[in-house]
């Protein structure tokens, strides 16, 4: 079973028993979260497309950990005026495991 879920404004294609990195959620590790914004649901026989969401379908997930993504370096330079700036950024992420799609 496959579902497309809206998590914190981003869409993820999820299946049961799989792990994903999503934007930071306000939940404690080892707690369960429920996502009810399911945009598409595909079991092996039929496909349901929501307008905008599929009614009565929820995705249950377990929060595994909170972490930071790899550092992204932003370098700016302007030629002939001696301007250089280096900045770094690390995105906050949450690792979840989808337990069931109901």
N, C-alpha and C positions, 0 to 999 in steps of 0.2 A: 504494500500500500504506500502510495506517494502523496504528499500534500505540499502545497505551496503556502507558506505562512508569512504573515507580516509581523516581524519582530523589531520593535523600536524604529519603525519607518523603513526597514529594509526587508526585501523578500528573500526567503530561503526555501529551497526545495529539500524537504526532509523525508526520511524514512525511519521506521522503527528500529531501535537498538543501534543508532548511529550517533556520533558525537560531532558537535559543531562549535565554532567560535563565533559569538554574536556580540554586538555592542553591550557595554556594561549594563547589567540589570540590577535593580534594587532588591536583591534577594540574598539571603545567607547561603553559604555553601552547605551542601547536603539537604537543601530544602527543595520542595517541588513547586514548579510554576506551571500555570495553565495559559495557553495562548488560544484565544477564541477567534482571532481574525484569520480564518482559513480561506484563502482565495480560490483554491482549486483542490479537489480531492479525486484521486484516481486509484480505485481498486482494480483488480485484474480484469473486471468485466465492463465497468462503466466509468465515465468521467463526469464529474459534477463541477460546473464552473459557477462561481458565486456572482451575485449582482448586488453589491460588491463582495459580499462574503457568503460562504455556504452556511446555511442555518443548521444549528444543532451539532456541529462538528467542532471538537476541541482537540488540541495537541497537548499532551502532558509531558513535561520534561523535568529532569533532575539537574540542579545546579552543581557542577563538580568543583569549579574553582574560579577565582578572579585573578587576572594576570594582565601584563602589559605586552603589546605587540613589539616587534623589532623596531629599532630606531630608524626613522626616515630623516635624512639630512637635506636641508633646504639651503642652497647656496645662491646668493645674489651677487652680481658683479656688474658694474658699469664701466665701460672702457674709457680710458683717458681722464677720468676724474678721481681715480684712487678711491673707489667705493667698493668694499667687500663686506659681506655679512654672511655668517654661517649660523644657522639655527637648526635644532633637532626637535623631533616630535615623536612621542610614543603614545599610541592609542590604547585606551583601557578596554579590555575585552573580558567576556565571561565565557567559560567553556561549559556547554550543556550536553546532556545525553537525552535523546527523545526516548521515553519509555513506552508510550502508546498513543495511537491516533484513534479517538473514539467519536 
